[in-house]
Amino acid sequence: MLGCLMRIIGSGDDSLLITRNGRRHGPGVWVRIGGFVLGVLASVEGVWAGVVQAAPFEPYLHSTLIEESAEVVPEYRLALGMMKKVNGVIVPEESRFIAGELSRYTYRIPDGHRSEDAFRYYQSMLQGVAHTELFRCSGRSCGSSNHWANTQFGISRLYGLEREQHYLAAQIGDGRWLALYAVQRGNKRVFVHLDVVRPVSRSETNKLTGRLSSGKRLLVEVIGGTPAPVDGVIVE
């Protein structure tokens, strides 16, 4: 079982996403050998390998992590207000834009548990660490769940009942920014989504996403959740 989620970002369509179930997306190949996975991109011009940060909190009891990802983002929009129409466009009433390493986690909460239960659990976990709460809302005061799901997070499965949605934005004491969203869908399934951004300077962001020499091939080996370049191995 692959111990981490790794994304290799290239230019154009030259990108590869290796997930926990070993599925391949984008050009290149991957192979599983014994206890590790090799991911290869052919003729990648610009590559950055990022690993999902450890989630800041233990997940809700018996919840299932159904999706996680990691990438460097030049501008993550942290919502600091309800969803509302501004100049004909639905956006958060207030926002903060952050450059950094974004790790995302989406959990399915066990049947029979409410979105409020899951939200309060993560709130209690947050109380155990130094943090500054920046914005919080529940129910219809958050605005349209459709726009939270599709406009803010880009995850359609987070579209649920507006009366059963909860959102919180905070900055943790170690400098990371956090966005938490819990919602119950019409079929009573409950999901929790967590975005965590480790801020970096824009110059560092540009360095991470900078191009390698044209035509260079890269082999990345993932062992126990830690990626490392492997020299001297080229797959045509």
C-alpha positions, 0 to 999 in steps of 0.5 A, spaced: 500 500 500 502 506 498 504 510 504 503 517 501 499 521 495 504 524 491 503 529 485 509 530 480 507 537 476 510 538 469 508 543 464 502 543 460 499 536 460 506 533 463 503 531 470 502 525 474 498 523 480 499 517 484 494 515 489 493 510 494 490 505 490 495 506 485 491 509 479 495 513 474 493 519 471 496 523 465 502 521 461 508 517 463 508 510 467 508 507 474 510 500 476 509 497 483 515 493 485 515 489 492 513 494 497 515 501 493 512 504 487 516 507 481 513 513 478 516 515 471 515 521 467 517 521 460 520 528 457 518 532 463 520 539 462 518 542 469 517 538 475 516 539 482 514 533 487 510 534 493 507 530 498 501 531 502 503 534 509 500 530 515 493 532 517 494 536 523 488 532 527 486 525 528 480 524 523 473 523 526 472 516 529 471 510 524 471 516 518 474 514 511 479 518 508 476 518 500 481 523 497 487 527 498 492 531 494 498 536 495 500 541 490 504 548 490 499 553 489 501 561 487 494 563 490 490 559 494 483 563 496 481 562 504 474 564 504 473 569 510 465 570 509 459 567 507 458 566 499 454 571 496 454 575 489 459 580 488 458 584 481 454 578 478 459 572 481 458 568 487 464 568 491 466 569 499 464 575 502 471 576 504 478 572 502 485 572 503 490 569 498 496 565 500 502 562 496 504 555 499 503 548 499 496 546 499 494 539 502 487 537 501 483 531 505 476 529 504 473 524 509 466 520 509 463 520 516 460 514 518 452 513 517 448 515 523 453 521 525 451 528 523 455 534 520 455 538 526 458 532 530 463 531 525 464 539 525 464 540 533 469 534 533 474 538 529 473 544 533 475 541 539 481 538 536 483 545 534 482 548 541 488 543 543 493 547 539 494 555 538 490 558 533 486 564 531 479 563 528 478 567 522 471 566 520 466 561 522 459 559 520 453 554 520 447 553 516 444 558 511 448 563 514 454 560 510 450 561 503 450 556 498 452 549 499 453 549 491 458 554 491 462 552 497 462 545 494 463 547 486 466 554 487 470 554 493 473 547 493 471 544 486 469 538 489 462 536 487 460 531 492 461 536 498 454 539 495 449 538 500 443 541 505 445 548 506 442 547 513 447 542 515 453 545 513 458 548 517 465 552 515 471 554 519 477 558 517 483 559 522 491 560 522 494 555 526 500 557 531 505 554 526 503 558 521 499 554 517 492 556 514 486 551 515 479 551 512 474 546 514 467 544 511 462 539 514 456 538 510 450 532 510 448 531 503 440 529 501 442 522 501 444 523 509 451 522 507 456 526 511 463 529 508 468 533 511 473 537 507 480 540 510 484 544 506 491 546 510 496 551 507 503 551 509 505 558 506 511 560 502 514 566 499 512 567 492 520 566 490 520 560 494 513 558 490 516 560 483 523 556 485 519 549 487 515 550 480 520 552 476 523 548 470 528 543 469 532 543 463 528 541 457 527 534 455 530 531 462 527 525 465 525 524 472 524 517 476 521 518 483 521 512 488 516 512 493 518 508 499 514 508 506 511 515 504 518 519 502 519 520 495 526 521 493 529 522 486 533 515 483 539 517 479 541 513 473 534 510 471 531 512 465 524 509 462 523 510 455 
